């Protein structure tokens, strides 16, 4: 499987405050971004996989909502996570 427990812990450690910090906006956005990247690569090979395409669209929307929340809540945290993940150009 592409997303095992060790990979999740690594993402939470890097972008959250600890391994158990699964609820912070930064760690959730980082996890969404990892999943979006994986699904995008999958869809490049399997362009007729409509279920995955729908899941990808839903994930992008969830990440966008989370980024909007963080933008309104704390602009400095928003800028830090966007820069760390390279989301905006």
C-alpha positions as CSV (number, residue, x, y, z in Angstrom):
1,X,0.0,0.0,0.0
2,X,1.2,3.5,-0.8
3,X,0.3,5.1,2.5
4,X,1.4,2.9,5.5
5,X,1.6,3.8,9.1
6,X,5.3,4.7,8.9
7,X,4.8,7.2,6.0
8,X,1.9,8.9,7.9
9,X,4.0,9.2,11.0
10,X,6.8,10.7,8.9
11,X,4.4,13.3,7.4
12,X,3.0,14.2,10.8
13,X,6.5,14.5,12.3
14,X,7.7,16.8,9.5
15,X,4.7,19.1,9.2
16,X,2.9,18.7,12.6
17,X,4.3,19.3,16.0
18,X,4.7,15.6,16.8
19,X,4.0,12.1,15.5
20,X,0.7,12.1,17.3
21,X,-0.3,15.5,16.0
22,X,-2.9,14.3,13.4
23,X,-5.4,17.0,13.9
24,X,-3.5,20.2,13.1
25,X,-4.3,21.9,9.9
26,X,-0.7,21.7,8.7
27,X,-0.5,18.0,9.1
28,X,-3.8,17.4,7.4
29,X,-2.9,19.6,4.5
30,X,0.4,17.7,4.1
31,X,-1.4,14.4,4.2
32,X,-3.9,15.6,1.6
33,X,-1.1,16.8,-0.6
34,X,0.7,13.5,-0.5
35,X,-2.5,11.6,-1.4
36,X,-3.3,14.1,-4.2
37,X,0.2,13.6,-5.7
38,X,-0.2,9.8,-5.6
39,X,-3.6,9.9,-7.2
40,X,-2.4,12.3,-9.9
41,X,0.4,9.9,-10.8
42,X,-2.2,7.0,-10.9
43,X,-4.5,8.9,-13.2
44,X,-1.7,9.6,-15.6
45,X,-1.4,5.9,-16.2
46,X,-5.2,5.1,-15.9
47,X,-7.1,8.0,-17.4
48,X,-10.4,6.1,-17.5
49,X,-10.5,5.4,-13.7
50,X,-13.4,7.7,-13.0
51,X,-13.8,6.7,-9.4
52,X,-10.2,7.8,-8.6
53,X,-10.8,11.0,-10.6
54,X,-13.8,11.8,-8.4
55,X,-11.8,11.0,-5.2
56,X,-9.0,13.3,-6.4
57,X,-11.5,16.1,-7.0
58,X,-12.9,15.6,-3.5
59,X,-9.5,15.6,-1.9
60,X,-8.5,18.8,-3.7
61,X,-11.7,20.4,-2.4
62,X,-11.0,19.3,1.1
63,X,-7.4,20.6,1.0
64,X,-8.7,23.9,-0.5
65,X,-11.2,24.3,2.4
66,X,-8.5,23.5,5.0
67,X,-6.1,26.1,3.4
68,X,-8.9,28.7,3.4
69,X,-9.5,28.0,7.1
70,X,-5.8,28.4,7.8
71,X,-5.6,31.5,5.8
72,X,-8.5,33.1,7.8
73,X,-7.2,31.8,11.1
74,X,-3.5,32.5,10.9
75,X,-1.9,33.9,7.8
76,X,1.7,33.1,8.9
77,X,1.0,29.4,9.4
78,X,-0.8,29.4,6.0
79,X,2.3,31.0,4.3
80,X,4.6,28.6,6.0
81,X,2.7,25.4,4.9
82,X,2.3,26.7,1.3
83,X,6.0,27.4,1.1
84,X,6.9,24.1,2.6
85,X,4.7,22.1,0.3
86,X,5.3,24.3,-2.8
87,X,1.6,24.7,-3.5
88,X,1.4,28.2,-4.9
89,X,3.7,29.8,-7.4
